[in-house]
Amino acid sequence: MSINKKALEFYSTQSINEQDKESILEVLDSDYLSRGPKIQQFEQKLGKLCNNKYAVSVNSATSALQLAYEINGIKKGDLVWTTPITFVATSNAALLFGAKIDFVDISPETLNICPTLLEKKLKKAEFHSRLPDFLTVVHFGGSPCNMKKLYDLSIKYDFKIIEDASHALGASYKDKMIGENNFSLASVFSFHPVKMITTGEGGAVLLNSEKDQIKALSLRSHGIDPTKSLEINKKPGWYYEQSELGYNFRMSELQAALGSSQIERLNQFIKKRNVLAKYYKKHLAVLPVKFQKILPNCVSSYHLFTIELTDKNFSRDELYRFLKENKIGCQVHYIPVHLQPYYKRQGFSDGMFRNAENYFKNCLSLPLHQTLNEIDLQYVCNKLKDFFSKS
C-alpha cells in the first residue's frame, strides 16, 4: 500500500463517496433546492444520533451559536465566559448581541476549561458581584469537557451553559452523546469540510424543548412563524406572518442531502479517527511531545490530534516549516482569542491566561482524518523522528 501524499497535505479534510454524490444529484433532479424534505430528514437523523429530537440545521456553526445565545435570553451587557483556546466565533457570536466577554484558562492536560480555575474565578467574581450569565464550553479537538463539574458550578453560581460542540459530533461523555444536553441548554455543531461530517458549510443547534425549537425555526428564516396556527390556516395559501426580527440562516437542500448521507458513516469515521490517534500516541511516545488527555468514560471524536512540544531546544515554528516542506499538513489550533488585536483593544493582554498561552507557543495539529491510514501516519511519525533527531 502506497502513501496517500495528497491526503497528507491536509490536517483534516472531507471524505466523499458515491452515495454522497448520488444524494446531491437526487436533489438536483427534484423540485426543491431549498426548504424541502431533505432538511427535515437531516435534522431527524442528527436528533436520533444525539438522542435529542430538537435539532435545527443552519448555514454555519456561527449562526447556530447566535441562535443558542438568543433563544436562551442573552441581552446587551450580559457577561459570557468561555475558553481562550477556540476559534474566535465562540466569543464573537456573543459580542454581536452587546454582551461582554471574559475567559477561563484551560487545563494543561485536557486543553478544555479547567473546573478548578473556573471555581476560583467564580469565587472572586461573586465577591465583586459580577458573576457570568453564560459559560460557553468548547469540547476542544472533540474531547468532552468535565460537564458534571461545570454543571454543578452553574447550579451553585447561577449561570447558563452553552456547549460549543463544533469539534465533537459523535463524541460522548459518560455514555451520553454530546448534543443530548444533559448539562446544558443548547449544543452547537459544525459541518465544515474539516469536521467529522460535512455539508460543505453548515451547522446545527440542538435544543431542549419544542418551544425552543420553534423559536429557532422562526429566527432561522427572518422571524416568520414556522407553525400553521388555526388563524393562519384560515388565510390564503400565500399568507405568512413575521412575528419577530430574524435572520436568513437556512441550510440548502443540497447541503442537507450531503449531511444525511455523511451521517450514516459517522460511526465509521469516529472509529477510524480513534484508531489513528492511538497509532500516533504509540509511535510518538518516545519523542518530547505531550498529548491531549481524554477524560475517563469519554469518547473523543478526534476532530484534531494535537501535540505539544515539551523540549525547549525545539521550536514549534521550525517543526511547522519542516512538516510543510515535506508536504505534511499541519496547523496551529488556536491563537488564543484574547491575543487577537480586536480583543486586545477590549483590554485583554499577554500573560492573562498562561496555560492557554503556554500551550499555544508549543502546539501543532497533525494530519488526522478518515481518508488516511496507518501507512500514511507511519510516514508522518518517521518525519517527526527525523526532526527531533537533529542535534
Secondary structure, DSSP 8 states (H G I E B T S, - for coil): ----HHHHT-SS-----HHHHHHHHHHHTSS-SBSSHHHHHHHHHHHHHHT-S-EEEES-HHHHHHHHHHHTT--TT-EEEE-SSS-THHHHHHHTTT-EEEE--B-TTT-SB-HHHHHHHHHHHHHTT---SEEEEE-GGG----HHHHHHHHHHHT-EEEEE-TT-TT-EETTEETTS-SSSSEEEEE--TTSSS--SS-EEEE-SSHHHHHHHHHHHBTTB--S--HHHHTS-TT---B-S---B---BHHHHHHHHHHHTTHHHHHHHHHHHHHHHHHHHTTSSEEE----TTEE---S-EEEEE--TTS-HHHHHHHHHHTT---B-----GGGSHHHHTTT--TTSSHHHHHHHHHEEEE---TT--HHHHHHHHHHHHHHHT--
